[in-house]
């Protein structure tokens, strides 16, 4: 049983509402908790097998000695928050990765974009141009989401010190949505052909995702999908010997909707700021077409588009390990305003509130329902930030 795109089911409500298409249902009898538990357990078992099969220090003895103190680092989209973290922590417990009593200490989270900038700092040319005062954006283009974050460098001498400039962006415009548009385009193309059957369609989509999407460039006029054999021919839809050639316009149409969302998201992040570099990472970030479009739209003047020298498909996973060791991002922008409701001393200029007033035990006239902010959205807070407020009880 395969659960397609199950990550979309965990998205917060505001992200799910913004989807322009229904989320594929989970297989019958499979819960989202089970899907995450199964994939975590599967990955953990294979990690252990790989670790124990290595020569030298990596062996069974070392694994069992360190097993109980192991720390699990999970990367999440910029748009995920405490609810999603609690869900993943519980899944890690149920999958046997950590014990319930130690879960809070042993399971930690970092956003995919923050993990990715640590990957880029370690593997790319970032350190060649990273100087104090330089502002740059990181665009982590993955399978389901594209996360964008704006940083400013506070220090590049010794340990790198980065700070977020504003709250990060997250749009559902990853590579899977290009595949989805390809499915729609191919169904339309073959609707009156004998190849309009699920078996052929599934192979076409698989080949599009595996090859066509990953290699496509704007000027590539012929894009071959091999889906059948020598006897599969239909000149009316361009099929010859089990192969169909898609034009550049046809393939580009599959990218159109995700590209618009990505460009709009990045534009809202950088358009009013002096951003010198745009760092592109992630599996979808390896798409030549995405790189071309970002360069066309944003690579003007003295702004440069930077890509990691190493394949960045696993930028979030490897970057999370580097993040755990270096923690180069020292301050982050708050994405929401946090506070609490409280009763405040009544100001008699607000006549409409006078009917809600009451007199407290000390004789002060108060009105309920005021909001007391603890921290305001877009405030940049350092790791060790704390704030004390005094309240009347």
C-alpha positions as CSV (number, residue, x, y, z in Angstrom):
1,X,0.0,0.0,0.0
2,X,1.4,3.4,-1.0
3,X,0.4,6.7,0.6
4,X,0.9,9.4,-2.0
5,X,1.9,12.9,-0.8
6,X,1.0,12.1,2.8
7,X,3.0,15.1,4.0
8,X,0.3,17.4,2.7
9,X,-2.2,16.0,5.2
10,X,0.0,17.4,8.1
11,X,0.1,20.9,6.7
12,X,-1.5,23.5,9.0
13,X,-5.0,24.6,8.1
14,X,-4.0,27.8,6.4
15,X,-1.6,25.9,4.1
16,X,-4.3,23.3,3.3
17,X,-6.8,26.0,2.5
18,X,-4.4,27.6,0.1
19,X,-4.1,24.5,-2.0
20,X,-5.9,24.8,-5.4
21,X,-6.5,21.1,-5.6
22,X,-7.7,18.3,-3.3
23,X,-5.2,16.3,-1.3
24,X,-5.0,12.6,-2.4
25,X,-6.7,10.5,0.3
26,X,-4.7,8.1,2.4
27,X,-5.1,4.4,1.6
28,X,-8.2,2.8,3.2
29,X,-7.4,1.9,6.8
30,X,-4.2,3.9,7.0
31,X,-4.0,6.8,9.3
32,X,-1.6,9.7,9.0
33,X,0.0,8.7,12.3
34,X,0.7,5.2,10.9
35,X,2.2,6.6,7.7
36,X,4.7,8.7,9.6
37,X,5.4,6.0,12.1
38,X,6.1,3.5,9.3
39,X,8.4,5.7,7.3
40,X,10.4,6.8,10.5
41,X,10.7,3.1,11.6
42,X,11.8,2.1,8.1
43,X,14.5,4.8,7.8
44,X,15.8,4.2,11.3
45,X,16.2,0.4,10.7
46,X,18.2,1.1,7.5
47,X,20.3,3.7,9.2
48,X,21.2,1.2,11.9
49,X,22.0,-1.5,9.3
50,X,24.2,0.9,7.4
51,X,26.0,2.1,10.5
52,X,26.6,-1.4,11.9
53,X,28.0,-2.6,8.5
54,X,30.7,0.0,8.3
55,X,34.3,-0.9,9.1
56,X,36.2,0.7,12.0
57,X,34.6,2.9,14.6
58,X,31.1,2.6,13.0
59,X,30.0,-0.8,14.2
60,X,27.4,-2.6,16.3
61,X,29.1,-2.0,19.6
62,X,29.2,1.8,19.0
63,X,25.6,1.9,17.9
64,X,24.3,0.1,21.0
65,X,26.6,2.3,23.3
66,X,25.2,5.5,21.8
67,X,21.7,4.4,21.1
68,X,19.9,5.7,24.2
69,X,21.5,9.1,24.0
70,X,20.9,9.6,20.3
71,X,19.4,12.9,19.3
72,X,16.9,13.0,16.4
73,X,16.8,16.2,14.3
74,X,13.7,16.6,12.1
75,X,13.4,19.3,9.5
76,X,10.1,20.9,8.7
77,X,8.7,23.5,6.2
78,X,8.8,27.1,7.3
79,X,5.0,27.1,7.5
80,X,4.9,24.4,10.2
81,X,4.7,25.2,13.9
82,X,4.1,23.6,17.3
83,X,1.2,21.5,16.4
84,X,3.1,19.7,13.6
85,X,6.2,19.4,15.8
86,X,4.1,17.7,18.5
87,X,2.7,15.3,15.9
88,X,6.2,14.3,14.7
89,X,7.6,13.9,18.2
90,X,4.8,11.5,19.0
91,X,5.4,9.6,15.8
92,X,9.1,9.3,16.7
93,X,8.1,7.8,20.0
94,X,5.6,5.4,18.4
95,X,8.2,4.4,15.9
96,X,10.7,3.4,18.6
97,X,13.2,6.1,17.9
98,X,13.1,7.6,21.4
99,X,11.4,6.9,24.7
100,X,8.4,9.0,25.7
101,X,10.2,10.4,28.9
102,X,13.1,11.7,26.8
103,X,11.3,12.8,23.7
104,X,11.3,16.5,24.5
105,X,15.1,16.5,25.0
106,X,16.1,14.0,22.2
107,X,13.8,15.2,19.3
108,X,14.6,18.7,18.1
109,X,13.4,20.6,15.0
110,X,14.9,23.0,12.5
111,X,13.3,24.6,9.5
112,X,14.3,23.2,6.1
113,X,15.5,26.6,5.0
114,X,17.7,27.1,8.0
115,X,19.2,23.6,7.6
116,X,19.8,24.3,3.9
117,X,21.8,27.4,4.5
118,X,24.1,25.4,6.8
119,X,24.5,22.9,4.0
120,X,25.3,25.7,1.6
121,X,27.8,27.3,4.0
122,X,29.6,24.0,4.3
123,X,29.5,22.9,0.6
124,X,29.2,25.9,-1.6
125,X,30.9,29.1,-2.5
126,X,28.9,31.1,0.1
127,X,31.9,31.8,2.3
128,X,33.7,33.4,-0.6
129,X,31.2,36.3,-0.7
130,X,29.7,36.2,2.8
131,X,30.8,39.4,4.6
132,X,29.4,41.5,7.5
133,X,26.4,43.4,6.3
134,X,25.6,41.3,3.3
135,X,21.9,40.4,2.9
136,X,20.9,37.3,1.1
137,X,17.9,35.0,0.5
138,X,17.8,31.2,0.7
139,X,15.2,29.5,-1.4
140,X,14.8,25.8,-0.5
141,X,12.8,24.2,-3.3
142,X,11.7,20.8,-2.3
143,X,9.0,18.2,-3.2
144,X,6.0,19.8,-1.7
145,X,7.0,23.3,-0.4
146,X,9.3,26.1,-1.4
147,X,10.7,27.8,1.7
148,X,12.3,31.2,1.4
149,X,14.2,33.0,4.2
150,X,16.1,36.3,4.3
151,X,19.3,36.6,6.2
152,X,21.8,39.3,7.1
153,X,25.4,38.5,8.0
154,X,26.5,40.0,11.3
155,X,29.9,38.5,11.4
156,X,31.9,36.3,9.0
157,X,35.2,36.2,11.0
158,X,35.5,33.1,13.2
159,X,32.1,31.6,13.8
160,X,29.6,32.8,11.3
161,X,26.7,34.9,12.8
162,X,23.5,35.1,10.7
163,X,20.2,36.7,11.6
164,X,16.8,36.5,9.9
165,X,15.6,39.8,8.6
166,X,11.9,39.1,8.6
167,X,9.5,36.2,8.9
168,X,10.1,33.5,6.4
169,X,7.9,32.4,3.5
170,X,6.4,29.0,2.6
171,X,4.4,28.2,-0.5
172,X,3.1,24.9,-1.8
173,X,4.8,25.0,-5.1
174,X,7.3,22.1,-5.0
175,X,8.2,19.5,-7.6
176,X,5.1,17.3,-7.0
177,X,2.9,20.1,-8.3
178,X,4.8,20.1,-11.6
179,X,4.1,16.4,-11.8
180,X,0.5,17.0,-11.1
181,X,0.2,19.5,-13.9
182,X,2.0,17.1,-16.2
183,X,-0.6,14.5,-15.5
184,X,-3.4,16.9,-16.5
185,X,-1.5,18.0,-19.7
186,X,-0.9,14.3,-20.7
187,X,-4.5,13.3,-20.1
188,X,-5.7,16.1,-22.3
189,X,-3.1,15.3,-25.0
190,X,-4.1,11.6,-25.2
191,X,-7.8,11.9,-24.4
192,X,-8.9,10.6,-27.8
193,X,-6.0,8.2,-28.2
194,X,-5.8,4.5,-27.5
195,X,-3.0,5.4,-25.0
196,X,-5.5,7.1,-22.7
197,X,-5.5,4.2,-20.2
198,X,-4.2,4.2,-16.6
199,X,-1.3,1.9,-17.2
200,X,0.2,4.1,-20.0
201,X,-0.6,7.2,-18.0
202,X,1.2,6.0,-14.9
203,X,4.4,5.2,-16.9
204,X,4.3,8.6,-18.6
205,X,4.1,10.4,-15.3
206,X,6.9,8.3,-13.8
207,X,9.2,9.0,-16.7
208,X,8.3,12.7,-16.7
209,X,9.2,13.0,-13.0
210,X,12.3,10.9,-13.3
211,X,13.8,12.5,-16.4
212,X,11.8,15.2,-18.3
213,X,11.2,17.5,-15.3
214,X,14.8,17.2,-14.0
215,X,16.4,17.9,-17.4
216,X,14.1,20.4,-19.0
217,X,15.4,23.8,-20.1
218,X,13.6,26.7,-21.7
219,X,15.2,26.2,-25.1
220,X,14.9,22.4,-25.2
221,X,12.4,21.9,-28.0
222,X,12.2,18.1,-28.0
223,X,11.5,16.3,-24.7
224,X,11.1,12.5,-25.1
225,X,9.1,10.3,-22.8
226,X,9.5,6.6,-23.4
227,X,6.4,4.8,-22.2
228,X,5.8,1.8,-24.6
229,X,7.4,-0.5,-27.1
230,X,8.0,-0.6,-30.9
231,X,4.4,-1.5,-31.7
232,X,3.0,1.6,-30.0
233,X,2.4,4.2,-32.7
234,X,0.0,7.0,-33.2
235,X,1.1,9.9,-35.5
236,X,-2.0,12.0,-34.6
237,X,-0.6,12.5,-31.1
238,X,3.1,12.3,-31.9
239,X,3.7,8.7,-30.6
240,X,6.3,6.7,-32.5
241,X,7.7,3.3,-31.3
242,X,6.4,3.9,-27.7
243,X,7.9,7.4,-27.5
244,X,6.2,10.8,-27.4
245,X,8.0,14.1,-27.9
246,X,6.7,17.0,-25.9
247,X,7.4,20.6,-27.1
248,X,9.1,23.2,-24.9
249,X,5.7,24.9,-24.5
250,X,4.0,21.8,-23.3
251,X,6.6,21.1,-20.6
252,X,6.8,24.7,-19.6
253,X,3.0,24.7,-19.1
254,X,3.5,22.1,-16.3
255,X,5.8,24.5,-14.5
256,X,3.7,27.6,-15.0
257,X,1.5,27.5,-11.8
258,X,4.3,26.5,-9.4
259,X,6.7,29.0,-11.0
260,X,4.2,31.9,-10.4
261,X,3.8,31.0,-6.8
262,X,7.6,30.7,-6.2
263,X,8.3,34.0,-8.0
264,X,5.5,35.8,-6.0
265,X,6.8,34.4,-2.7
266,X,10.4,35.4,-3.4
267,X,9.4,38.8,-4.7
268,X,7.4,39.6,-1.6
269,X,10.5,38.7,0.5
270,X,13.2,40.7,-1.3
271,X,11.6,43.4,-3.5
272,X,12.0,46.3,-1.0
273,X,15.4,45.2,0.3
274,X,19.0,45.3,-1.0
275,X,19.5,41.6,-1.5
276,X,22.9,40.8,-3.0
277,X,22.6,37.0,-3.4
278,X,19.9,34.4,-3.8
279,X,21.0,30.9,-2.7
280,X,19.0,28.1,-4.3
281,X,19.0,24.6,-2.7
282,X,16.8,21.5,-2.5
283,X,15.9,18.7,-4.9
284,X,13.6,20.8,-7.0
285,X,16.2,23.5,-6.9
286,X,18.4,21.4,-9.1
287,X,15.9,21.9,-12.0
288,X,17.7,23.8,-14.8
289,X,14.4,25.5,-15.7
290,X,13.8,26.8,-12.2
291,X,17.3,28.1,-12.1
292,X,16.8,29.8,-15.5
293,X,13.5,31.5,-14.4
294,X,15.0,32.7,-11.1
295,X,17.9,34.2,-12.9
296,X,15.7,35.8,-15.5
297,X,13.4,37.4,-12.9
298,X,15.8,38.1,-10.0
299,X,19.3,37.8,-11.3
300,X,19.5,41.4,-12.6
301,X,21.8,44.2,-11.7
302,X,24.3,43.3,-9.1
303,X,22.2,40.4,-7.6
304,X,23.6,36.9,-8.2
305,X,21.8,33.5,-8.2
306,X,24.0,31.0,-6.2
307,X,23.7,27.2,-6.3
308,X,25.4,24.7,-4.1
309,X,28.4,22.9,-5.7
310,X,27.3,19.6,-4.2
311,X,24.0,18.0,-5.2
312,X,21.5,19.7,-2.9
313,X,18.7,17.1,-2.9
314,X,19.5,16.2,0.6
315,X,20.4,19.7,1.7
316,X,17.9,19.7,4.5
317,X,18.9,16.3,5.9
318,X,22.7,16.9,5.8
319,X,22.2,20.6,6.7
320,X,20.3,19.6,9.9
321,X,23.4,17.7,11.1
322,X,25.6,20.7,10.4
323,X,23.1,23.0,12.1
324,X,23.2,20.8,15.2
325,X,27.0,21.3,15.4
326,X,27.5,24.9,14.4
327,X,24.2,26.9,14.9
328,X,25.3,29.7,12.7
329,X,21.8,31.4,12.7
330,X,21.7,33.3,16.0
331,X,18.4,35.2,15.7
332,X,15.0,34.6,14.0
333,X,12.0,36.7,13.1
334,X,8.8,35.9,14.9
335,X,6.0,34.8,12.5
336,X,3.1,35.6,14.7
337,X,2.2,38.0,17.5
338,X,2.1,36.2,20.9
339,X,0.3,37.4,24.0
340,X,-2.6,36.8,26.4
341,X,-5.9,38.3,27.3
342,X,-6.1,40.4,30.4
343,X,-8.2,42.9,32.4
344,X,-6.9,46.4,32.3
345,X,-7.7,49.6,34.2
346,X,-10.6,51.3,32.6
347,X,-10.0,54.4,30.5
348,X,-13.2,56.5,30.7
349,X,-12.6,58.0,27.2
350,X,-13.9,54.6,25.8
351,X,-17.6,55.0,26.7
352,X,-18.6,52.0,24.7
353,X,-16.7,49.8,27.2
354,X,-18.2,51.2,30.4
355,X,-20.9,48.6,30.6
356,X,-18.3,45.8,30.8
357,X,-16.5,47.3,33.7
358,X,-16.1,45.9,37.2
359,X,-14.4,47.0,40.4
360,X,-11.7,44.6,41.6
361,X,-10.8,43.8,45.2
362,X,-8.4,46.8,45.5
363,X,-11.0,49.2,44.3
364,X,-9.7,49.7,40.7
365,X,-12.2,49.8,37.9
366,X,-11.2,47.4,35.2
367,X,-12.5,46.2,31.8
368,X,-11.9,42.6,30.6
369,X,-10.8,41.4,27.2
370,X,-7.7,43.5,26.5
371,X,-4.8,41.9,24.6
372,X,-1.3,42.1,26.2
373,X,1.4,41.3,23.5
374,X,4.5,39.5,24.6
375,X,6.3,39.7,21.3
376,X,5.1,41.3,18.1
377,X,5.2,39.7,14.6
378,X,8.4,40.3,12.7
379,X,10.4,41.1,15.8
380,X,13.9,39.5,15.5
381,X,14.8,37.5,18.6
382,X,18.1,36.0,19.6
383,X,18.4,32.5,20.8
384,X,18.8,33.5,24.5
385,X,16.0,36.0,24.4
386,X,13.6,36.2,27.4
387,X,11.1,38.8,28.5
388,X,9.5,39.5,31.8
389,X,6.1,41.2,32.3
390,X,4.2,41.9,35.5
391,X,0.5,41.2,35.7
392,X,-2.2,42.0,38.2
393,X,-4.0,38.9,39.5
